[in-house]
Amino acid sequence: MDEYQQLISVISLTMGVAWASGLNLYAAILVLGLGGSTGGIDLPENLQIVQDPAVMLAAGLMFAVEFFADKVPGVDTGWDALHTFIRIPAGALLAANSVGDVSPALQLAAGIAGGSVTSVTHAAKASTRVLINTSPEPVSNWAASISEDLAVLGGLWVALNHPLLFLALFIVFLLALIWLLPKLWRGIARIFRKIAQWLGLSRQVEEEVLDGAAPAGEEMVDTLQKLQSMRDKGSLTEVEFQQAKAKILGNPPASE
């Protein structure tokens, strides 16, 4: 029974640090370092490096920088883009060192799993911020950033003190990501297409469709397919789609 509980604790810590690193790497390192150095957390030997004062000082300074950068619309997205190359490898490294004294193969497996968890968590955070930045007010950025900081603190506390509860919530989180990420990416793609339209960078076929070009035969079928694709991707609203389709078919919609 003790071995089972130890295994659950190790898995919870490994997934916990990987998940937290995807949200706020520096906060995760700082929580682990402070907890380990004060005796509140019994860290595996390979992870005790985060207790070093130099590591905690560096993590604290970077956390302070991220605390403000993460709350400024636009700056937070640039910060997330840069940290794609920092959070993911760091999360994988922390996860690999969280499993304790095991074989190199198990340590590598933990690093691969941890890096994957960090990457999807980071992707969800960055994608959400891009959509939030479409709102002109800064309140939503502050709310999202503070919520993420609190989630890191609370999530790591649950992972260390209630591993079974954390793993249950972690599974729910992964299932929610499977459902949410495609929607976030479609939303982001829609934003970039709108920006391209504003800058005059839309494809010529979109201009032809919206101008009411009326091709014939196979060309008409191809144009209608592209028109439907534009609607599915969000470049056109349903009303714009129906109007452009009616023009191509030479059957203008009835006036209301």
BASEBA-209994 format. One line per field, with one value per residue (C-alpha): residue in one letter; x, z, y; residue number from 1. Coordinates in nm, 2 decimals. Layout:
residues N
rest <- A|...
u <- X|...
w <- Z|...
v <- Y|...
nr <- NUM|...
//
This chain:
residues 256
rest <- M|D|E|Y|Q|Q|L|I|S|V|I|S|L|T|M|G|V|A|W|A|S|G|L|N|L|Y|A|A|I|L|V|L|G|L|G|G|S|T|G|G|I|D|L|P|E|N|L|Q|I|V|Q|D|P|A|V|M|L|A|A|G|L|M|F|A|V|E|F|F|A|D|K|V|P|G|V|D|T|G|W|D|A|L|H|T|F|I|R|I|P|A|G|A|L|L|A|A|N|S|V|G|D|V|S|P|A|L|Q|L|A|A|G|I|A|G|G|S|V|T|S|V|T|H|A|A|K|A|S|T|R|V|L|I|N|T|S|P|E|P|V|S|N|W|A|A|S|I|S|E|D|L|A|V|L|G|G|L|W|V|A|L|N|H|P|L|L|F|L|A|L|F|I|V|F|L|L|A|L|I|W|L|L|P|K|L|W|R|G|I|A|R|I|F|R|K|I|A|Q|W|L|G|L|S|R|Q|V|E|E|E|V|L|D|G|A|A|P|A|G|E|E|M|V|D|T|L|Q|K|L|Q|S|M|R|D|K|G|S|L|T|E|V|E|F|Q|Q|A|K|A|K|I|L|G|N|P|P|A|S|E
u <- 0.00|0.28|0.44|0.11|0.08|0.44|0.38|0.07|0.26|0.54|0.30|0.11|0.43|0.56|0.24|0.19|0.52|0.48|0.13|0.23|0.53|0.30|0.11|0.39|0.73|0.89|0.61|0.63|1.01|0.97|0.69|0.90|1.22|1.06|0.87|1.17|1.41|1.16|1.10|0.74|0.80|1.02|1.16|1.33|1.71|1.73|1.48|1.64|1.84|1.54|1.61|1.94|1.93|2.07|1.79|1.52|1.66|1.65|1.31|1.18|1.32|1.17|0.84|0.83|0.90|0.63|0.38|0.37|0.44|0.17|-0.10|-0.03|-0.24|-0.02|0.29|0.16|0.12|0.48|0.60|0.41|0.56|0.91|0.85|0.74|1.12|1.16|0.86|0.84|1.20|1.20|0.88|1.02|1.34|1.15|0.92|1.22|1.38|1.06|1.05|1.34|1.60|1.48|1.63|1.73|1.46|1.19|1.34|1.33|0.97|0.88|1.05|0.86|0.53|0.60|0.71|0.39|0.18|0.37|0.33|-0.05|-0.09|0.12|-0.07|-0.40|-0.27|-0.12|-0.42|-0.66|-0.45|-0.47|-0.85|-0.86|-0.64|-0.92|-1.09|-0.97|-1.00|-0.72|-0.94|-0.97|-0.59|-0.54|-0.82|-0.67|-0.31|-0.40|-0.62|-0.33|-0.09|-0.34|-0.40|-0.02|-0.01|-0.33|-0.26|0.09|-0.05|-0.32|-0.06|0.17|-0.10|-0.38|-0.23|-0.54|-0.76|-0.50|-0.48|-0.86|-0.87|-0.58|-0.77|-1.07|-0.83|-0.69|-1.04|-1.14|-0.83|-0.91|-1.25|-1.12|-0.80|-0.95|-1.21|-0.93|-0.72|-1.02|-1.09|-0.73|-0.73|-1.05|-0.88|-0.58|-0.80|-0.99|-0.66|-0.55|-0.87|-0.82|-0.47|-0.58|-0.40|-0.71|-0.69|-0.81|-1.07|-1.23|-1.26|-1.40|-1.66|-1.76|-1.78|-2.03|-1.83|-2.04|-1.83|-1.97|-1.94|-1.66|-1.53|-1.86|-1.84|-1.49|-1.58|-1.88|-1.66|-1.41|-1.70|-1.82|-1.47|-1.45|-1.77|-1.66|-1.33|-1.51|-1.40|-1.77|-2.08|-2.38|-2.55|-2.25|-2.22|-2.58|-2.56|-2.24|-2.37|-2.69|-2.49|-2.27|-2.58|-2.73|-3.02|-3.01|-3.17|-3.51|-3.52|-3.65
w <- 0.00|0.08|-0.26|-0.43|-0.25|-0.33|-0.69|-0.70|-0.53|-0.78|-1.08|-0.92|-0.86|-1.21|-1.39|-1.15|-1.22|-1.60|-1.59|-1.38|-1.60|-1.90|-1.71|-1.53|-1.52|-1.28|-1.03|-1.03|-0.97|-0.69|-0.52|-0.53|-0.42|-0.13|-0.02|-0.03|0.14|0.43|0.47|0.36|0.06|0.05|-0.30|-0.49|-0.49|-0.86|-0.81|-0.50|-0.72|-0.73|-0.35|-0.44|-0.34|-0.69|-0.86|-0.64|-0.69|-1.07|-1.06|-0.84|-1.06|-1.37|-1.20|-1.12|-1.48|-1.60|-1.35|-1.53|-1.89|-1.86|-1.79|-2.08|-2.39|-2.68|-2.46|-2.30|-2.65|-2.74|-2.40|-2.46|-2.81|-2.67|-2.38|-2.62|-2.64|-2.26|-2.08|-2.28|-2.24|-1.88|-1.80|-1.95|-1.74|-1.42|-1.49|-1.56|-1.23|-1.03|-1.05|-0.81|-0.83|-1.12|-1.44|-1.72|-1.94|-1.68|-1.64|-2.01|-2.03|-1.75|-1.94|-2.27|-2.09|-1.89|-2.20|-2.38|-2.08|-2.06|-2.44|-2.44|-2.13|-2.28|-2.61|-2.43|-2.23|-2.53|-2.75|-2.49|-2.45|-2.83|-2.81|-2.50|-2.66|-2.92|-2.63|-2.60|-2.22|-1.99|-1.72|-1.89|-1.92|-1.55|-1.46|-1.67|-1.55|-1.18|-1.23|-1.38|-1.10|-0.84|-1.04|-1.02|-0.65|-0.58|-0.83|-0.69|-0.34|-0.43|-0.63|-0.33|-0.06|-0.23|-0.53|-0.61|-0.62|-0.84|-1.08|-1.11|-1.19|-1.42|-1.63|-1.65|-1.76|-2.04|-2.16|-2.16|-2.36|-2.62|-2.67|-2.63|-2.83|-3.17|-3.10|-2.98|-3.29|-3.52|-3.33|-3.38|-3.74|-3.78|-3.62|-3.85|-4.16|-4.05|-4.01|-4.35|-4.49|-4.32|-4.46|-4.81|-4.81|-4.87|-5.16|-5.50|-5.50|-5.19|-5.37|-5.67|-5.47|-5.27|-5.58|-5.73|-6.00|-6.18|-6.31|-6.50|-6.50|-6.30|-6.22|-6.05|-5.84|-5.74|-5.65|-5.44|-5.26|-5.18|-5.07|-4.83|-4.70|-4.62|-4.43|-4.23|-4.14|-4.03|-4.31|-4.40|-4.18|-4.27|-4.42|-4.63|-4.75|-4.86|-5.04|-5.22|-5.31|-5.46|-5.67|-5.81|-5.89|-6.06|-5.82|-5.60|-5.26|-5.21|-5.05|-4.69
v <- 0.00|0.24|0.17|0.24|0.57|0.66|0.59|0.81|1.09|1.07|1.07|1.36|1.57|1.49|1.59|1.88|2.05|1.99|2.14|2.44|2.51|2.56|2.83|3.01|2.84|3.09|3.07|2.69|2.69|2.95|2.75|2.43|2.61|2.79|2.48|2.26|2.50|2.56|2.19|2.21|1.99|1.68|1.71|1.42|1.45|1.54|1.83|1.98|2.21|2.44|2.50|2.67|3.04|3.14|2.95|3.09|3.44|3.41|3.25|3.53|3.81|3.65|3.59|3.97|4.05|3.81|3.93|4.27|4.15|3.89|4.16|4.40|4.33|4.23|4.21|3.89|3.73|3.82|3.69|3.36|3.33|3.37|3.13|2.85|2.78|2.81|2.66|2.34|2.21|2.34|2.16|1.84|1.88|1.94|1.64|1.41|1.52|1.47|1.09|1.04|0.77|0.56|0.41|0.65|0.50|0.59|0.93|0.99|0.87|1.11|1.39|1.31|1.29|1.61|1.80|1.70|1.82|2.15|2.20|2.16|2.37|2.64|2.62|2.66|2.96|3.13|3.07|3.20|3.52|3.58|3.57|3.78|4.05|4.11|4.29|4.65|4.67|4.54|4.40|4.06|4.03|4.10|3.86|3.58|3.64|3.65|3.34|3.15|3.26|3.14|2.82|2.74|2.79|2.60|2.33|2.25|2.25|2.00|1.79|1.76|1.72|1.54|1.35|1.15|1.46|1.63|1.34|1.33|1.70|1.66|1.41|1.64|1.92|1.70|1.61|1.98|2.06|1.80|1.97|2.33|2.36|2.31|2.58|2.82|2.76|2.81|3.14|3.25|3.16|3.37|3.66|3.64|3.61|3.92|4.10|3.99|4.13|4.46|4.48|4.39|4.05|3.83|3.59|3.70|3.43|3.58|3.92|3.75|3.57|3.87|4.08|3.84|3.68|3.42|3.14|2.84|2.47|2.31|2.66|2.74|2.42|2.50|2.85|2.74|2.49|2.77|2.99|2.72|2.67|3.04|3.02|2.72|2.89|3.20|3.44|3.49|3.51|3.29|3.60|3.69|3.33|3.31|3.64|3.55|3.21|3.36|3.60|3.32|3.11|3.41|3.40|3.72|3.68|3.83|4.17|4.18
nr <- 1|2|3|4|5|6|7|8|9|10|11|12|13|14|15|16|17|18|19|20|21|22|23|24|25|26|27|28|29|30|31|32|33|34|35|36|37|38|39|40|41|42|43|44|45|46|47|48|49|50|51|52|53|54|55|56|57|58|59|60|61|62|63|64|65|66|67|68|69|70|71|72|73|74|75|76|77|78|79|80|81|82|83|84|85|86|87|88|89|90|91|92|93|94|95|96|97|98|99|100|101|102|103|104|105|106|107|108|109|110|111|112|113|114|115|116|117|118|119|120|121|122|123|124|125|126|127|128|129|130|131|132|133|134|135|136|137|138|139|140|141|142|143|144|145|146|147|148|149|150|151|152|153|154|155|156|157|158|159|160|161|162|163|164|165|166|167|168|169|170|171|172|173|174|175|176|177|178|179|180|181|182|183|184|185|186|187|188|189|190|191|192|193|194|195|196|197|198|199|200|201|202|203|204|205|206|207|208|209|210|211|212|213|214|215|216|217|218|219|220|221|222|223|224|225|226|227|228|229|230|231|232|233|234|235|236|237|238|239|240|241|242|243|244|245|246|247|248|249|250|251|252|253|254|255|256
//
